[in-house]
Amino acid sequence: MTSTDGLLFNPRTYDPRHFDAETQRLLKATIEWFESRGKQRLLADDADAVWVSDFLDFVQKERLFASFLTPSAYAGGDPNRRWDAARNAALSEIFGFYGLAYWYAEQVTILGLGPIWQSDNEAAKQRAAADLVDGQVMAFGLSERDHGADIYNTDLVLTPAEPGSADAEAGILFRANGVKYYIGNGNVASMVSVFSRRADIEGADGYVWFAADSRHANYELIDNVIHAQLYVSTFALHDYPVTAAEILSTGAEAFSAALNTVNVGKFNLCHGSIGMVEHSFYEAITHADNRILYGKPVTEFPHVRTNFVDAYARITAMKLFSDRSIDYFRTASLEDRRYLLFNPMTKSKVTSEGETVITLLLDVLAAKGFEKDTYFAQVARYIGTLPRLEGTVHVNVGQILKFMPNYLFNPKDYPEVGTRREAADDSFFWRQGPARGAGKVQFADWTVVYDKHTDVAGVARFYEQARALRTLLTTAAPDAAQQKDLDFMLTIGHLFSLVVYGQLILEQAAITGLDRDILDQIFDFQIRDFNAYATMLLGKPSATVAQQDWAIAALRTSIGDSDRFKRVWDRVASYDGAYAMRP
């Protein structure tokens, strides 16, 4: 059978007609490049940890990164070169579908470009634009072995040149020394954005972003931290000369550039994760539906169907939330900063859901899921990296908590946000302003969208739980000690995340005309997930009696509907044989 519902990305039927002609061509060319290589070559390159140089040759030939990652202001008048979050998301999904290493090469290029495009250094920006046309990639030199990605601490030190010294006479302002760790593309990047501090200035005023070149004699590539196609480097700078031409930003602006770059970069994780689980889903359903066990197909076992329906609903929800987030990103301004909530949601919630999907499918595939001839085995190894790297789930849920009071209790009127797929440059990404004030961001009234969908039984029941969260915060809110207990507060953050997740899912479902059965099935797992976190809160040793009573009262049974389940299962079964990569 061949599925026709169009909810999952399928290279055989993909039609990006909502994009401009050149974007359509580049997306299709990317798909064809992967398909022409075939599954065996892709899996062998992954197993042998082959660096993606041939992929970068394709990127250079098609000027792919130049087209997708260059703001219009530096595109030399080429209308096809722009920073367009909608098409970037589509490309990210394609990369994830074929292999994390290819997604990663672009992802760390995006991060490396962040401090450059945000800077006032016009020469550096022109150089970056030219390097992208030449097929070069970038790197983001923030993290260190001892400090991780802690922006407040860095041991990469800039020592000022002595006045009258040979360095000073040659225009060298600083000599850089130190080691950076876990830096993607650090083996080949033409511009490595490096976060550092001045030896002569204490505190935030001494922060400096500068651009280094991995090909420079004073740049030592030490090794790859992991064994994989991904090159996650350790590198050292030894008296690396830094002139004014390399300085990107300093002081408070450098601090904001670090955080704002992460805001831009981590949004791509959700669509990369979506691509990974979509490909895995095709493999899993095709295998299971044709696997005979105890005289009948594996998919006739009720628990197997339950896993597949849950996985399918969760993938669909991932796509709905992430696609709707694009609209808020592209509409963002200094007056509308709602993206600052939806961004850590895409990083922590969507990627965690990807991991849940793979676990559900692996419980069906069992041994097959580890076989070397499956794409699934590669995803099973890597899916856990997306929630945990570039800011853990805990860090991002901690950020999400900052928005909870205004989101739940203090709405603001905004113009309606429509679907944003037009060919436009998202220039706000590079002028986000100071990285502060999250607690002041307001949101449209979230209850409005829930009220519109209470005719769907699962939505109505989850809405009861969402409103119950407000009751918790007004009648049994965390006390001062609990607010300092991150372990306790993270549980509250997960409960809140489910409410936000549901809002954008409902918005996108209305825009796309999502089938009612699938929407109901999505909120079936939303109810169950809320129950899980409420139960977790119940079990916290520090929970008060009032909070424990709330947790019990907030529990709801999901609404069983065997007819609905059967209809959704029929959709799932239609994916058997819908896609298999060329050998």
Secondary structure, DSSP 8 states (H G I E B T S, - for coil): ----S--S--TTT---TTS-HHHHHHHHHHHHHHHHH-HHHHHHHHHTT---HHHHHHHHHHTHHHHHHS-GGGTTT-TT----HHHHHHHHHHHHHH-HHHHHHHHHHHHHHHHHHTSS-HHHHHHHHHHHHTT--EEEE--BTTTBT-TT----EEEE--TTSHHHHTTEEEEEEEEEEEEETTTT-SEEEEEEEETTS-GGGGEEEEEE-TTSTTEEEEEESSSSSS-EEEEEEEEEEEEGGGEEEEHHHHHHHHHHHHHHHHTHHHHHHHHHHHHHHHHHHHHHHT-EETTEEGGGSHHHHHHHHHHHHHHHHHHHHHHHHHHHHHH-BTTB-THHHHHHHIIIIIHHHHHHHHHHHHHHHGGGGG-TT-HHHHHHHHTTHHHHSSS-HHHHHHHHHTTHHHHHH------------SS---GGGG----S--GGG-----HHHHHHTTTTSHHHHHHHHHHHHHHHHHHHS---HHHHT-HHHHHHHHHHHHHHHHHHHHHHHHHHHT--HHHHHHHHHHHHHHHHHHHHHHHT-TT--HHHHHHHHHH-------HHHHHHHHHHHHTTTTT-----
